[in-house]
Amino acid sequence: MRPLFFSFLLLCMAGCTVDRSTNVPTNPTRKPEALPANTPPAARPLALMDRDPVTLMDMRERLLEAAGGEVIREIRLEHALRERLKEDQIEVTDALIEAEELRLLEELDDDPDVARRLLETLKDAEGLGPARYRSLLWRNAALRALVQRDVLVEAESMRLVWQITHGPRVRVRVIVVASYSRAAYIVEQLDKGTDFSRLAVDWSIDSSRDRGGLLDPFSTVDPSFPTAMCQAIDELQPGKHTNPVLLGDRYLVARLEESMPADGLTYESLEQDLHEQVRQSQERLLMQQEAYRLRDEPKMRLFDGSLEASFQATEPE
């Protein structure tokens, strides 16, 4: 609100006549629609603090610092996706976008009500309002449409998934350390009868240390586990441990706790479900690869310091 003296001076300069035009309100309006039609959007009040308006310009720098980098990345990927969709003559319809939400809900939980609550929790945690959530669904639908022609389901992949999920599995404890000398010391202690769980808690740098090194049951043909580790475990009898196993820049010592038999479900009885699992898995992988390839494709220049700082600070690994 202007000081009284300043308001009085304006009246005097106007010949002591009050301008009653609705285009120049003397106080901040509580109704944005009462502003002149030509008022720039950035100057329109988004909120009031007592009677002081807060505009987009007031919030601009902080908004860019808080989320500018993430949003400009989303827009950049969407730009690249639109170009690809145009090249391939593909249209992302409302039905495809709605299908993405249904797919997401099905992945969250089998119970529709529980799934919907989990989705709202996820949206809140990720800061996804209606606009960004709709954009997320659109990007997923666009990526899925683009990769469909490259999805190839092979019998070999289906059989591997069957072996991983329904074949024999092992229950294992591991200790991961940064040097061979430390791994050799741990093997020496195990040979003397020291408790494996105690050594895992004391020495392991793996997240499993809090459980005494215990991992969830897994198949040794699962390619997501290191080959050298699986080969060493395959040679063990229950209760026995490996020698130090090199895994990149670290060393692992593992002990086989239990060998678990297959669950008895045959490949033939599960073939249709396996086909869908493999198709969805390959679809996700191709979508990730396509998003990664396209994310830096549009040439981009940033002219705002706050936006550039946010963009650099949120650079994905």
Secondary structure by P-SEA (a helix, b strand, c coil): cccaaaaaaaaaaaccccccccccccccccccccccccccccccccccccccccccccaaaaaaaccaaaaaaaaaaaaaaaaaaaaacccccaaaaaaaaaaaaaaacccaaaaaaaaaaaaaaacccaaaaaaaaaaaaaaaaaacccbbbbaaaaaaaaaacccbbbbbcccccccaaaaaaaaaaaaacccaaaaaaaccccccccccccccccccccccccaaaaaaaaaccccccccccccccbbbbbbbcccccccccccccaaaaaaaaaaaaaaaaaaaaaaaaaccccbbbbccaaaaaaaaaaccc
